[in-house]
Amino acid sequence: MMLKSVLPFFLLAAAQAQTLTTAAMQRYFNPIRRNLEASAEVMPADKYSFKLTDGQMTFAEWLLHSAQRNYADCATLKGEKAPVSAKDLEPLKNKDEVSKALKDSFAYCAAAMEAMTDQKATSSQAMSIAFLHVLVHNNEIYGNIVGYMRASGIVPPSTAARKK
């Protein structure tokens, strides 16, 4: 089970310097939020329908997938029903709509993450999984869309930040 193998690593790292939740916000959540939101900004509007191959999601679909999972996971963290569903996001196609949906989902998650404590994050398996999924899943999405940006001649935000 992934949770049992990953959680001790996070707990050990957190205990050495700061709380688990503070470390997660600073080292994982805030950077991936910046990278995904910046990716939405730098990708030209006409590339939102771009796919690397026919079998893959479009760039926009990847961002909407992130937004949908953010709402679902962070609703768990908040102990409420997700305010936005996959059905609500499905019709969104253009850059402005998709970018706004992504940013709104991260704002929703930021509020959930800021209210999180170590005790709450580890209070149940569902809570721990949702907490870790926000971090891990968004990094996986970013890893996928980096290929879309590079194939479009765009330097990904994480690479651009290192070059500054």
Stockholm file with secondary structure:
# STOCKHOLM 1.0

chainA/1-164         MMLKSVLPFFLLAAAQAQTLTTAAMQRYFNPIRRNLEASAEVMPADKYSFKLTDGQMTFAEWLLHSAQRNYADCATLKGEKAPVSAKDLEPLKNKDEVSKALKDSFAYCAAAMEAMTDQKATSSQAMSIAFLHVLVHNNEIYGNIVGYMRASGIVPPSTAARKK
#=GR chainA/1-164 SS CHHHHHHHHHHHHHHHHSCHHHHHIIIIIHHHHHHHHHHHHHSCGGGTTCCSSTTSCCHHHHHHHHHHHHHHHHHHHHTSCCSSCHHHHTTCCSHHHHHHHHHHHHHHHHHHHHTCCHHHHTSSHHHHHHHHHHHHHHHHHHHHHHHHHHHTTCCCHHHHHHHC
#=GC SS_cons         CHHHHHHHHHHHHHHHHSCHHHHHIIIIIHHHHHHHHHHHHHSCGGGTTCCSSTTSCCHHHHHHHHHHHHHHHHHHHHTSCCSSCHHHHTTCCSHHHHHHHHHHHHHHHHHHHHTCCHHHHTSSHHHHHHHHHHHHHHHHHHHHHHHHHHHTTCCCHHHHHHHC
//
